[in-house]
């Protein structure tokens, strides 16, 4: 029996490189050539990147609000506005009747319409204010500022016009007060309802 010394150059020359042979055997076993094996990781990376790339989302137009919450807030604003108008109209009419019954200050007629009429007008104006706020949110760059300007100017006009055009000063004052009472909730509560109805970002 012949013993070979591993340090013998003749013994080392007869041995094949283990690493090279092992890698080639595995390549041929799984059906890959050396060139295909070198290209495999690069192709896999590109394919995985293409599958994981997110699709661009279409931007949402309009305010991100809960429609049910906003509609409920607008309806309650209409209720509050109508009740406020009815209450103030009833107070003005009661005071007027007391003055007219005394006969000391003449006959006053400060309300051109019944207090129930002003209550209905207040409810409708609040609904229109909510629709105006939403439309401005969709079509304008600074909707809250435009809303306050539009509603503020309308309130000012509704106060000045009765004072200027009424035949009796008492009627003009009473109508102007009722218009102010109707306009204030629409001016303040509608933007608050819109802000409170926005969906929270998760």
ABEGO torsion letter per residue (X at the ends): XBBBBAABAAAAAABBBAAAAAAAAAAAAAGBBAAAAAAAAAAAAAAAAAAABBBBBBBBBEBBBBAAAAAAAAAAAAAAAAAAAAAAAAAAAAAAAAAAAAGAAEBBBABABBAAAAAAAAAAAAAAAAAAAAAAAAABABAAAAAAAAAAAAAAAAAAAAAAABABAAAAAAAAAAAAAAAAAAAAAAAAAAAAABBBBX
